[in-house]
Amino acid sequence: MMRNTMMASVAAMMAAAPAMAQTEVEFWHAFTGRLGELVAEQVETFNNAQSDYVVTATHKGNYSETLNAGIAAFRAGEQPDILMVFEVGTATMMAAKGAIKPVYEVMADAGADFDPDGFIGSVKGYYTTADGQMLSMPFNSSTPVLWVNRDALEAAQIDPDVDLSTWEQVGEVLDTLKASGNDCPLVTAWQSWIHLENLSAYHNVPFATEANGFAGLDTELSLNGPVQAKHIGTMGQWAKDGKFIYTGKRNEGGANFRSGECALFTESSAGYAGIKSEATFDFEVRPLPYWSDVEGAPQNTIIGGASLWVMAGQSDEEYKGVATFLNFLSSPEIQAKWHQDTGYLPITQAAADLTREQGFYEANPGTDIAVTQMTAKEPTENSKGLRLGSFDQIRGIIDEELEAVWAGDKDAQAALDSAKARGDELLRRFEQANR
């Protein structure tokens, strides 16, 4: 009833606008499954709430494929109005001169009532210029957490409320799980994002120089420091001992956890939608663990997910439609529902406040952990995020090197040193191409 009332109020608000011929707004995204259904629901709600614009949403593949499709379409003069781009593509989109129209310009030109200060700082900072101008609209922002299969812990005679705040404590639980016969004590999704990028931010150590790339294109990777080497080395030993099971570089491990096979799972907070709909076991979400011997840890984690970029070369009327749709997506009612349905962060403070007022966090314990983890401390240069050129390709290099560690073919330090050397080559090429 609460959500029906919410959607009705949004529809009434938008229906008050004067009727005119519909303008089509084309939106390309990377979502399938439950997330794809929820995007379709948002688009349908918007289209039914007003008659000036019609948004058509099209799935274009995974994040990398969607970005590549958008680049190819722009070169062919067939670009959509709105393109979903994952966070590691931010520097690439910023460097794509003439290909995008910054969101702050779209909103200003359309005369839209738009307040960038309403967005949560740790989310907004990723997609804004140094002076706070928003380049793209945050859409699906998440951060990594630890998912726990409570039934699996009980089966191993472990108190399901056991403290898992630190990696030291996690290691002890993995020992017990393995000894009890559990075949999948720990699994992960998005290994680079969680176990190097967020590990670095959470322990307030640099992933790259020049404020992780925010301060200049002459950045170099710093992912091979003592904290990173210790963590990857420990996970490599866990892999050797059968306590950490590697299933793939993206989210292949999600199926293993949702089926009940695995006890612990490091994954995006947005895993909530799939886990809630599929898991037949008692589960909960915990904060991402940290190493207790690192001074200042935990700091804050950084976001993953994607933002919405507005492509250049469209008509004024299309840009007005884009502005109206983006304002709709970021409205407190729509954003609160998206947050509650998916586990993605509420990108505005108003949406977070509304969610709390509606009693969602009280009824669903742990769903506010991602928000707290991101906002409890003011971000530092090391924990604001990453803005690196060719980062999708660099992640591919990191994945190769991590896979060598998990297979026992390289030690952690050698693998991370190699990832730095290979990644720095791509950063230099990006710098040369975008001076």
C-alpha positions, -999 to +999 in steps of 0.1 A: +000+000+000+028+024+009+045+020-025+012+022-044+005+055-027+041+067-034+038+059-071+004+075-073+017+107-058+046+108-083+022+101-112-002+129-101+027+153-098+040+147-133+005+145-149+000+181-139+024+191-168+006+204-200+001+178-227+020+180-260+034+157-287+056+130-272+093+132-277+113+100-275+142+096-251+165+066-258+181+050-228+207+022-231+215+002-200+234-030-189+208-046-166+192-081-170+172-103-146+156-087-116+175-054-120+163-053-156+127-057-145+131-029-120+145-005-146+116-014-169+092-006-140+108+028-135+105+036-172+069+024-173+060+045-143+076+076-159+059+071-192+025+065-176+029+096-153+031+122-181+024+125-218+052+148-231+080+122-233+084+085-238+115+068-227+126+036-245+150+015-225+173-010-243+196-036-228+230-035-246+250-062-228+272-061-197+289-029-185+318-032-209+296-041-239+272-012-231+301+013-230+316+000-263+281+001-279+277+037-269+311+047-283+305+029-316+270+044-319+284+079-314+310+074-340+282+063-364+260+093-354+234+069-339+240+075-302+212+072-276+202+102-254+213+084-222+240+059-218+247+039-186+284+037-180+301+018-151+322+038-127+355+027-142+345+043-175+342+077-159+377+089-170+371+076-205+338+095-208+353+127-194+381+124-221+355+118-249+355+154-260+324+163-279+307+130-271+288+140-240+267+169-227+274+174-189+243+168-167+247+202-151+244+218-186+214+197-195+196+207-163+205+244-166+194+246-203+161+229-195+155+252-166+151+221-143+149+224-106+181+205-098+202+206-067+235+186-069+241+193-032+212+169-024+232+140-035+252+120-009+288+134-010+306+101-014+285+093-044+284+127-060+321+132-058+328+104-082+310+121-110+317+158-105+344+182-115+368+197-089+344+226-084+313+204-079+297+205-113+279+172-120+291+155-152+268+124-151+239+114-130+246+088-103+221+059-109+230+026-094+257+031-068+268+002-045+296-007-022+309-041-012+297-059+020+300-094+035+270-117+030+266-144+055+248-178+052+237-182+088+225-218+082+260-228+069+276-214+101+252-233+123+259-265+104+296-260+112+286-254+149+296-218+146+276-191+164+258-174+135+262-141+153+300-146+154+320-114+150+333-111+114+344-075+116+381-082+108+398-104+083+417-121+112+383-132+126+371-143+092+402-164+089+394-182+121+358-189+109+371-202+076+393-227+095+363-241+113+341-242+082+368-261+063+374-285+092+337-292+094+336-303+057+322-272+041+333-272+004+329-234-001+338-214+030+344-181+011+335-169-024+337-135-040+324-114-068+343-086-086+377-095-071+396-064-082+369-040-071+365-056-037+399-070-028+421-043-042+402-011-050+380-011-019+406-028+002+429+002-004+402+028+003+390+010+034+425+010+048+433+045+036+462+035+014+465+047-022+455+026-051+472+051-075+492+083-072+477+118-079+448+112-055+439+080-073+438+098-106+415+127-096+444+152-095+459+144-129+465+121-158+501+115-148+490+089-122+507+056-116+493+025-098+502+020-062+483-013-057+514-033-048+519-018-014+523-038+019+486-038+028+475-050-006+503-077-008+494-090+027+457-093+018+462-109-016+488-132-001+464-143+027+437-150+002+461-169-020+469-192+010+432-196+016+427-206-020+455-232-016+439-245+015+404-247+000+389-220+022+385-195-006+369-208-038+375-188-070+346-190-094+352-161-118+362-124-121+327-110-123+298-122-103+299-159-110+301-166-073+267-151-067+250-183-080+271-204-056+261-183-026+224-179-035+221-217-039+233-221-003+266-238-013+289-211+002+290-197+037+306-163+032+304-140+002+320-107-005+298-089-030+281-056-038+253-044-015+232-046-046+233-084-043+203-079-021+178-081-049+190-115-062+197-130-027+164-120-013+145-134-042+165-167-045+180-177-012+161-204+008+184-201+038+187-176+066+211-148+054+223-115+066+246-087+055+276-075+075+302-047+070+332-055+048+360-069+070+392-050+076+427-058+089+429-047+125+466-040+124+463-012+098+462+022+116+430+042+109+411+012+094+383+011+086+381+043+067+352+042+041+346+020+011+340+034-024+312+030-049+307+007-078+279+006-102+272+031-129+260+066-138+239+080-166+258+101-192+239+123-216+252+120-251+259+150-274+241+157-307+205+156-296+177+181-300+167+207-274+134+189-269+151+156-263+174+172-237+143+186-219+129+151-218+163+138-205+162+164-177+127+155-168+135+118-167+167+123-146+148+145-121+122+117-119+148+090-112+164+111-084+132+121-067+130+109-031+101+085-037+115+068-068+150+067-054+139+053-020+119+025-038+150+017-060+172+015-029+148-007-010+142-030-040+178-035-051+202-028-022+219+000-042+227+031-022+201+058-020+219+085-040+203+114-022+200+122+015+163+128+010+158+092-003+178+078+027+158+098+052+125+087+035+136+051+037+143+054+074+110+072+080+092+044+062+107+018+086+125-001+060+158-004+079+141-015+110+121-042+092+152-053+072+182-053+095+215-047+079+202-030+048+216+003+061+251-010+065+262+000+030+251+036+037+269+037+070+300+022+056+302+049+029+293+079+050+306+073+086+339+090+078+348+119+055+365+105+024+402+111+020+423+113-011+428+076-008+391+068-003+372+092-025+372+068-055+392+061-086+395+081-118+419+062-141+421+061-179+417+027-196+406+013-163+384-014-178+415-028-195+436-024-163+410-044-144+415-071-170+452-071-162+446-072-125+422-102-129+449-121-148+474-115-121+450-124-093+441-156-110+478-165-111+479-161-073+447-182-067+462-209-089+495-209-070+515-198-100+527-165-085+531-151-051+511-120-042+539-094-044+551-106-078+516-106-092+508-071-079+542-058-091+534-071-126+499-056-125+514-022-117+540-024-145+515-035-171+488-011-159+511+019-158+519+013-195+482+017-203+480+049-181+509+064-201+492+057-234+460+073-221+479+103-208+495+108-242+462+105-261+444+130-239+469+158-233 
